[in-house]
Amino acid sequence: MTDGPSADGNRGPALVGLLGILGGVMLAALILDGIFQPSPTPLNVLAAYRTHTAVYFAALILSVAFAGFGIPFVAGLGRVLASQSRTVAPGATLLAAFGIAVLMLSNLLSVGALWVITGFDPGPAYQASATYEAAFWSGMSLVFNTAGYMLFGAGLFLFGWLAWKSDEVPRWLSRAAVLGGIVGIATPIDDAVAGPLLLDVVFILWCFVIGARWLRGGLRADHVGAGA
């Protein structure tokens, strides 16, 4: 059963596919931006921001763009994979979407706080407080990142499980999602870089492979309405 006229049904998958590809591009650019970000000690966070302001702001913009493209993409995944389970698919969508939102909020709060802190007159009396505040928000961003990747990983794990026997997702890609999801859930005990990076790469593959298939019209319109 479709949600509307066939023309709208054909445009819907293509649009979601395009959003997925754009989301994958934004996430890949975010990873590249992270290479140029410094790894300061807590007491040097403010100094690092002042010397790499453009890099920090690029991360903020890219994370917002990734959320804007990635969340509609996972919503599309949830509707398609609802044919496998009407109970699990909405949960996978919520977990993945909320995880992406938390990761975006992490950059929004940390970079935003640094921008506000540097907007004040850094006099001698203020400098110590500014250094502490910068260290605090840097630490909070790690907490948000950990929670975000755990939620994101849980959602991707469920998507991989749902897609295991789906015709819309290649078997190797569903296996990669299960592995990436497990790594994401285990973020607190994973390596601080390797775990999230693996999850990011797996999701980029989903964005490009599934997004390209939908963009080419490889997803039938009746599948888009499967979760209705």
ABEGO torsion letter per residue (X at the ends): XBABBAAAAAAAAAAAAAAAAAAAAAAAAAAAAAAABBBBBAAAAAAAAAAAAAAAAAAAAAAAAAAAAAAAAAAAAAAAAAAABAAAAAAAAAAAAAAAAAAAAAAAAAAAAAAAAAABBBBAAAAAAAAAAAAAAAAAAAAAAAAAAAAAAAAAAAAAAAAAABAABBAAAAAAAAAAAAAAAAAAABBAAAAAAAAAAAAAAAAAAAAAAAAAGABBAAAAAAAX
